[in-house]
Structure formats: structure tokens, C-alpha cells
């Protein structure tokens, strides 16, 4: 994904365009995906209500070693091979990247939310660096000096970490929230949210990617994330009560009506809106007040890869701006 804070105002953008690399995006073609079984759905919602996320106030756990990394990768069904020196180099770069994130958030938003910073500290980003089409780990490039997206295969990408930090902070996640991500991708964005909120849901339209990434959360102990393959245009209506936060990691042409309905009163939707692969996209923040009225504001100019599926295939609904 790519987003530009202001036209060419700084090198570190909120994302980088993937059009030139032929990368596509967010959610499967066709209608709404079938829901999970009633038992699984009930279990997921019970977890959302009662399970506390792993403590986000600590740095990456001290037991996150090369052996732990290799064990988690194997448990998620992914191959990897790192030397101890490469692993140590990643951890060293992480310290500099965290400081880069902190300064970026202060520059853009006047402050760096301690919860967002703690979530970044808690999550091993190298674990999410993987090309699923070629079955190759790209962990050695994690925490690069000039943040950019990295290919995941199947036309998707791991978004740059400055952009993920920005979108997470403007979403204003809180303990007890239930969130929905449209476009699971690497799983990193929902993992970030999961360290703060009660439960994070995520939908991925690309079937082989969504199925593979759905296996990566449990080996890290992230039990408050539920993902599935489906068209994010329709949201996840089976989740009773809706969502406090809905975040898009792809550009929609308009805000899907079903998702606005699933946004709770007091909730926030973070959504890039614009035409596919064209400049002029804008990051919008939608909010719903206590009476259910929806408000929107423009945040900044952006450039994201497009939302696919029903958004691309069907006419714009009547009455939708």
C-alpha cells in the first residue's frame, strides 16, 4: 500500500505504491464468504469478551530467541533459515526502527501513543516477512532503514511500518474494543491491534494467502485474532454488536454501506478512498455518533493498492457518494 502525507513532502511515506511491481490487493471475488460454524463463531465472540491480549507494555519477550523464532515458523508451516548473527542483527535494527516510529508519530500526530509503541515492541516483525507464493522467508530485511512494503506473493504485501503505526494510532484502539481489518495481508496490522484490543477480526480475499496467514497467529500465542477468507466489502455481520474500529489496508472507491452499518456508535472507520492505481486518493476517517449518524473527515492524501472483489465488479449502490 502507499500513502503520501503531503505531495512529496518527505521520503518516509505512509506506504509505497505497489502498482509498478504488479501487486494487487484486498479481499475474494464474488459474494459474501460463508460464515464460520456457529460453534466457532460463538467461541470467537466469547474470547473477544473475556480474553485479555498479551501484555503490550513489554518489549519483545526475552524468550524470543532464534530457537523460538524457528519453532514458531515451523508451527505455522513456513520454512526459514537464519544464522544467529542475522537474528541478532534484526533485533539491533528493531531498536532504531522503534525510535524512527516514535519520531514519525510525534512529527505527524504530535505524540506517540504509548500503547501503539508497546504493541510494536511486543511483536517480532521478522516473523511476518514471508513470500507465500515462493515459500521464502524475507526476515533478514525486517526493520529496514527506509521503510517500504515487501512482497507477500499473490499480489499482496507487508505494508511499511511507519504507515502501519500511523493508521493504528489514528484508529485510537482501546482495551475492550473489537476491530475488523479489511485485507489481512501479512497479518501484522491485526496483530498490532490485538496487543491493545479485546479481539481483532480480519478478512482476506486472496484464498491461498488468507489460509496460510490464518495459521501464523497461534504459534505466537495470539489467541484473540480471528481471520477468514472472504470479500471484505460485506464485512463480518455474524459478529454480534459490530465493531469499534474498522480499518482498510486497501483503497476503496467508496465506503461500503454494510461496513458503515457494522460500525458501532462511537466507532471509527479508517479507509483510503479513490480510484484504483490513480493519484488523488484520500485517507478518510469515518465516525458514528451516539445517535448512529455517520460523520467523515479527510485526513491526508494517500496512494494504496485497490480493494478487489465486489467493490470492483458491481455498480456503485444508489445513493452512495
C-alpha positions as CSV (number, residue, x, y, z in Angstrom):
1,X,0.0,0.0,0.0
2,X,1.1,3.6,-0.4
3,X,0.1,6.8,1.1
4,X,1.6,10.3,0.8
5,X,1.5,12.5,3.8
6,X,1.6,15.6,1.6
7,X,2.7,15.7,-2.1
8,X,6.3,14.6,-2.0
9,X,6.8,16.3,1.4
10,X,9.1,13.7,2.8
11,X,10.9,10.5,1.9
12,X,9.2,8.3,4.5
13,X,5.7,7.9,3.2
14,X,2.8,6.0,4.9
15,X,3.2,3.3,2.3
16,X,4.7,2.7,-1.1
17,X,2.9,2.1,-4.4
18,X,3.0,-1.5,-5.5
19,X,1.4,-1.0,-8.9
20,X,4.7,-1.0,-10.6
21,X,5.5,-4.3,-9.1
22,X,2.2,-5.8,-10.3
23,X,0.9,-6.2,-6.8
24,X,-2.9,-6.5,-6.3
25,X,-4.9,-6.5,-3.1
26,X,-7.6,-6.8,-0.6
27,X,-10.4,-9.5,-0.4
28,X,-12.1,-13.0,-3.0
29,X,-14.2,-12.2,-5.9
30,X,-17.9,-12.9,-5.6
31,X,-20.4,-12.5,-2.8
32,X,-20.1,-12.7,0.9
33,X,-18.0,-15.6,2.2
34,X,-19.8,-18.3,4.2
35,X,-19.7,-17.8,7.9
36,X,-17.7,-20.0,10.3
37,X,-19.6,-22.7,12.1
38,X,-21.9,-21.5,14.9
39,X,-19.8,-23.1,17.5
40,X,-16.6,-21.5,16.2
41,X,-18.3,-18.1,15.9
42,X,-19.6,-18.4,19.5
43,X,-16.2,-19.3,20.8
44,X,-14.5,-16.4,19.0
45,X,-17.0,-13.9,20.4
46,X,-16.6,-15.4,23.9
47,X,-12.9,-14.9,23.5
48,X,-13.5,-11.3,22.4
49,X,-15.4,-10.6,25.6
50,X,-13.2,-12.3,28.1
51,X,-9.6,-12.9,26.8
52,X,-7.1,-10.2,27.6
53,X,-4.4,-9.6,24.9
54,X,-0.8,-10.3,25.7
55,X,0.8,-7.6,27.7
56,X,1.8,-4.9,25.2
57,X,3.7,-2.9,27.8
58,X,6.8,-5.0,27.5
59,X,9.3,-5.2,24.8
60,X,9.7,-8.2,22.6
61,X,9.7,-11.1,25.1
62,X,13.1,-12.0,26.5
63,X,12.4,-15.6,25.4
64,X,12.2,-14.5,21.8
65,X,15.3,-16.3,20.6
66,X,16.5,-17.7,17.3
67,X,15.2,-21.1,18.5
68,X,11.8,-19.6,19.4
69,X,11.6,-17.9,16.0
70,X,12.4,-21.2,14.2
71,X,9.9,-23.1,16.4
72,X,7.1,-20.6,15.7
73,X,7.8,-20.5,12.0
74,X,7.8,-24.3,11.8
75,X,4.5,-24.4,13.8
76,X,3.0,-22.0,11.2
77,X,4.0,-24.2,8.3
78,X,6.7,-21.9,6.9
79,X,10.3,-22.7,6.2
80,X,13.1,-20.4,7.3
81,X,16.9,-20.4,7.9
82,X,18.6,-17.7,9.9
83,X,22.1,-17.6,11.4
84,X,22.5,-16.3,14.9
85,X,24.3,-13.3,13.5
86,X,21.4,-12.5,11.2
87,X,18.9,-12.9,14.0
88,X,20.9,-10.6,16.3
89,X,21.2,-8.0,13.5
90,X,17.4,-7.9,13.2
91,X,17.0,-7.3,16.9
92,X,19.5,-4.4,16.8
93,X,17.7,-2.8,13.8
94,X,14.5,-3.0,15.7
95,X,15.7,-0.6,18.4
96,X,16.4,2.0,15.7
97,X,13.1,1.3,13.9
98,X,11.2,1.9,17.1
99,X,12.8,5.3,17.6
100,X,12.0,6.1,13.9
101,X,8.4,5.2,14.5
102,X,8.3,7.3,17.7
103,X,9.7,10.4,15.9
104,X,7.4,9.9,12.9
105,X,4.3,9.8,15.1
106,X,5.3,12.8,17.0
107,X,6.0,14.7,13.7
108,X,2.7,13.7,12.1
109,X,0.4,13.4,15.1
110,X,2.1,15.5,17.9
111,X,2.5,12.4,20.1
112,X,3.4,8.7,20.0
113,X,0.7,6.7,21.7
114,X,2.4,4.5,24.4
115,X,0.0,1.6,23.5
116,X,1.0,1.7,19.9
117,X,4.7,1.9,20.7
118,X,4.3,-1.0,23.2
119,X,2.5,-3.1,20.5
120,X,5.4,-2.6,18.1
121,X,7.8,-3.5,20.8
122,X,5.9,-6.7,21.6
123,X,5.6,-8.0,18.1
124,X,8.5,-9.7,16.2
125,X,8.1,-8.1,12.7
126,X,10.6,-10.6,11.2
127,X,8.1,-13.3,11.7
128,X,5.7,-11.6,9.2
129,X,8.3,-11.2,6.5
130,X,7.4,-14.1,4.2
131,X,6.7,-14.6,0.5
132,X,3.9,-17.1,0.5
133,X,3.9,-17.8,-3.2
134,X,7.5,-18.7,-3.3
135,X,7.7,-20.1,0.2
136,X,10.7,-17.9,1.1
137,X,11.3,-16.0,4.4
138,X,12.4,-12.4,4.0
139,X,13.1,-12.0,7.7
140,X,16.6,-10.7,7.1
141,X,15.3,-7.4,5.7
142,X,13.0,-6.6,8.7
143,X,13.3,-3.1,10.2
144,X,14.9,-1.6,7.2
145,X,16.2,2.0,7.5
146,X,14.0,3.3,4.7
147,X,10.5,1.7,5.5
148,X,8.8,0.2,2.5
149,X,6.4,-2.6,1.7
150,X,7.6,-6.1,1.0
151,X,6.0,-8.7,-1.3
152,X,4.0,-11.5,0.2
153,X,3.2,-13.1,-3.1
154,X,-0.2,-13.4,-4.7
155,X,-0.2,-9.7,-5.4
156,X,-0.2,-8.6,-1.7
157,X,2.4,-7.0,0.5
158,X,3.5,-6.4,4.1
159,X,2.9,-2.7,4.5
160,X,5.7,-0.4,5.7
161,X,5.9,0.0,9.4
162,X,5.6,3.8,9.5
163,X,2.2,3.6,7.7
164,X,1.0,0.8,10.0
165,X,2.0,2.9,13.1
166,X,0.1,5.9,11.7
167,X,-3.1,4.1,10.8
168,X,-3.0,2.3,14.2
169,X,-2.7,5.5,16.1
170,X,-5.4,7.4,14.2
171,X,-7.7,4.4,14.8
172,X,-7.4,5.1,18.5
173,X,-7.7,1.5,19.7
174,X,-8.6,0.9,23.3
175,X,-8.8,-2.1,25.7
176,X,-12.1,-3.8,25.3
177,X,-12.5,-2.8,21.6
178,X,-13.5,-5.3,18.8
179,X,-11.8,-4.5,15.5
180,X,-12.1,-5.6,11.9
181,X,-9.4,-5.3,9.3
182,X,-10.3,-5.5,5.6
183,X,-7.3,-7.1,3.9
184,X,-5.3,-9.4,6.2
185,X,-2.2,-9.4,4.1
186,X,0.7,-10.4,6.3
187,X,-1.4,-10.4,9.5
188,X,0.8,-7.7,11.1
189,X,-1.8,-4.9,11.3
190,X,-4.3,-7.1,13.1
191,X,-1.5,-8.4,15.3
192,X,-0.7,-4.8,16.3
193,X,-4.4,-4.2,17.2
194,X,-4.6,-7.4,19.1
195,X,-2.0,-6.3,21.6
196,X,-4.3,-3.5,22.6
197,X,-7.9,-4.5,22.0
198,X,-10.1,-7.4,23.2
199,X,-10.4,-9.1,19.8
200,X,-9.2,-8.5,16.3
201,X,-11.1,-9.9,13.2
202,X,-9.6,-9.8,9.8
203,X,-10.8,-10.7,6.2
204,X,-8.5,-11.6,3.3
205,X,-9.8,-12.0,-0.3
206,X,-6.9,-14.0,-1.7
207,X,-7.6,-17.5,-0.7
208,X,-4.1,-19.1,-0.6
209,X,-2.7,-16.1,1.3
210,X,-5.6,-15.9,3.7
211,X,-5.4,-19.6,4.5
212,X,-1.7,-19.5,5.1
213,X,-1.6,-16.4,7.2
214,X,-4.5,-17.7,9.3
215,X,-2.0,-20.2,10.7
216,X,0.6,-17.8,12.0
217,X,-1.1,-16.2,15.0
218,X,-1.5,-19.2,17.3
219,X,2.3,-20.1,17.4
220,X,2.9,-16.6,18.9
221,X,0.1,-17.1,21.4
222,X,-2.1,-14.5,19.8
223,X,-5.4,-16.2,20.6
224,X,-7.6,-13.0,20.2
225,X,-7.3,-12.8,16.4
226,X,-9.9,-14.5,14.2
227,X,-9.3,-14.4,10.4
228,X,-11.1,-15.8,7.4
229,X,-11.1,-15.7,3.6
230,X,-13.9,-13.6,2.2
231,X,-14.8,-10.4,0.5
232,X,-14.3,-7.5,2.9
233,X,-17.0,-5.5,1.1
234,X,-19.6,-7.3,3.2
235,X,-17.8,-7.1,6.5
236,X,-18.4,-9.7,9.1
237,X,-22.1,-9.4,10.0
238,X,-22.1,-12.6,12.2
239,X,-20.1,-10.7,14.9
240,X,-22.8,-9.6,17.3
241,X,-22.7,-5.9,18.1
242,X,-20.4,-4.9,15.3
243,X,-17.0,-3.2,15.6
244,X,-15.4,-0.3,17.4
245,X,-12.8,0.0,14.7
246,X,-12.8,-1.0,11.0
247,X,-9.5,-0.4,9.2
248,X,-8.9,-0.8,5.5
249,X,-5.5,-1.7,4.1
250,X,-6.5,-1.1,0.5
251,X,-8.2,1.7,-1.4
252,X,-12.0,1.6,-1.8
253,X,-13.9,3.6,-4.3
254,X,-16.4,4.5,-1.5
255,X,-17.3,3.4,2.0
256,X,-19.2,0.1,1.7
257,X,-22.7,0.5,3.2
258,X,-22.6,-2.8,5.1
259,X,-19.5,-1.8,6.9
260,X,-20.9,1.5,8.0
261,X,-23.8,-0.5,9.4
262,X,-21.5,-2.7,11.3
263,X,-19.6,0.2,12.9
264,X,-20.7,0.7,16.5
265,X,-21.9,4.1,17.8
266,X,-18.7,5.8,18.8
267,X,-16.7,3.7,16.4
268,X,-14.1,4.7,13.8
269,X,-13.5,3.5,10.2
270,X,-10.1,4.3,8.7
271,X,-10.4,4.0,4.9
272,X,-8.4,5.1,1.9
273,X,-10.9,6.2,-0.9
274,X,-10.1,6.8,-4.5
275,X,-9.8,5.3,-7.9
276,X,-7.6,2.2,-8.4
277,X,-4.0,2.9,-9.2
278,X,-4.6,6.6,-9.5
279,X,-3.3,9.6,-7.6
280,X,-5.8,11.7,-5.7
281,X,-6.8,9.0,-3.2
282,X,-7.6,10.3,0.3
283,X,-7.5,8.7,3.7
284,X,-10.8,9.3,5.4
285,X,-11.8,8.8,9.0
286,X,-15.5,8.0,9.5
287,X,-17.1,8.1,12.9
288,X,-20.5,7.2,14.1
289,X,-22.1,9.3,16.9
290,X,-24.3,8.0,19.7
291,X,-27.4,8.5,17.6
292,X,-26.0,6.4,14.8
293,X,-25.2,9.4,12.5
294,X,-22.1,8.9,10.4
295,X,-19.6,11.8,10.0
296,X,-16.4,11.8,7.9
297,X,-13.3,13.9,7.5
298,X,-10.4,14.0,5.1
299,X,-7.1,13.1,6.8
300,X,-4.4,13.2,4.1
301,X,-3.6,12.3,0.6
302,X,-2.7,8.7,0.1
303,X,-1.9,6.1,-2.6
304,X,-3.0,2.5,-1.9
305,X,-3.4,-0.6,-4.0
306,X,-7.1,-1.2,-4.7
307,X,-9.8,-3.2,-3.0
308,X,-10.9,-6.0,-5.2
309,X,-14.0,-8.3,-5.3
310,X,-17.5,-6.8,-5.2
311,X,-16.1,-3.3,-4.9
312,X,-14.6,-3.7,-8.4
313,X,-17.2,-5.9,-10.0
314,X,-20.5,-4.3,-9.1
315,X,-22.1,-0.9,-9.8
316,X,-21.9,1.7,-7.1
317,X,-25.1,1.4,-4.9
318,X,-27.7,4.0,-5.4
319,X,-27.3,7.0,-3.0
320,X,-23.7,6.2,-2.1
321,X,-21.4,9.3,-2.7
